[in-house]
Amino acid sequence: MSRDFIRQMPMAGDGIGYRQRVFNWFNLDPMLLCILLAIAGFGLLVLYSAADASEAVIRAQGVRLMAGFGLMLVIAQIPPYVLARITPVLYLFGLILLILTYPFGYEVNGSKRWLRIPGLINLQPSELMKVFLPMVMAWYLNERHLPPAAKPLTIGLGLMLLPFSLILLQPDLGTALLVASSGALVLLLAGLSWRFLFRLLLLVVAAAPAIWFLIRDYQRQRILTLFDPESDPLGAGWNIIQSKIAIGSGGLTGKGLFNGTQSHLDFLPETQTDFIVAVLAEELGFVGVVSLLSLYGLLMFRGLLISLQAQDTYGRLLAGSITFTFVVYVFVNIGMVSGILPVVGIPLPLVSYGGSSILTLFAGFGILMSIHSHRRINV
């Protein structure tokens, strides 16, 4: 072996070590970061086709993704014990913003969900609660015996019921259920009894007739359309029918990018947001959908591994809830587009065009990065 080769070996090792130190300096998990970059890049490709090659849409989405990565980087620098200390303040702040939507929010499609800050941003407080609620649930259960007894369980349900009720009255049933699910996942991860869950399910089933008359007309229509979209093919059932046609026509490998007839001939609605997975299925087929789901699966397993390696109960519950909440978003969107769930207006994470949802997702990933990078720190 030559002297030159021997002299170069430490340099290669130093290069690898330097890259690792860079990730450590910024408290980033390289594997999770690579998965996020892959999903975001894949999403931009699909969005570029769904938006008919609109550069303006791609630039806007790119700016939002960069802002999301920046937010993730900032949050990753905050140790989990600091996050735990400020969690009650964040939760109260989120509740105040939700209350402010009633006198000061502006209405979109019959629902007051947004607060407009002149010259800055349009803020949807319910998106913030998707992060703040699991944080406060994990904070509350952190110092208590698990599985939770009756009193902690009741208080936890109360913490979950407050934002759920405020969002439900906007009205926004879909987001209210997703926010509640993020809190319920914390209780499940804390070891909530399956017997209790079974009883709760029976209670919901028994109350279903009363709930049916309490929900709004358009919500009842969405449920009826789910079971029989052909009853109104040119009205309420149009979205589901066209989405199923797009998904089925893609076959194994799809028609190719920009060649989707349902999306580019305006048969398929909301191609850039809620129904973008139908565009993916039509143009890239079964292979494209499985590729995206595989990336989602890798992200889920990495998130669960971070949860298992967390240094305390707060980190384990919060990381697990963030990971499973992400999975719920994916399941609800794909189930909605494929006709097995009612249409509730949930975007496909990191793929659909959007603003508030992207920032909320990256805030959650920033928390995962923080939990991972601080897992060996003793406070």
VENKACOR-V509129 format. One record per helix or strand of 3 or more residues. SS is the DSSP state (H for helix, E for strand). FROM is the first residue (numbers start at 1). LEN is the number of residues. If there is no record, write none. Layout:
# VENKACOR-V509129
SS FROM LEN
SS FROM LEN
This chain:
# VENKACOR-V509129
H 3 23
H 30 21
H 55 22
H 80 25
E 106 3
E 111 6
H 125 18
H 150 19
H 173 17
H 194 21
H 217 11
H 229 4
H 238 12
H 261 4
H 276 33
H 313 26
H 356 18
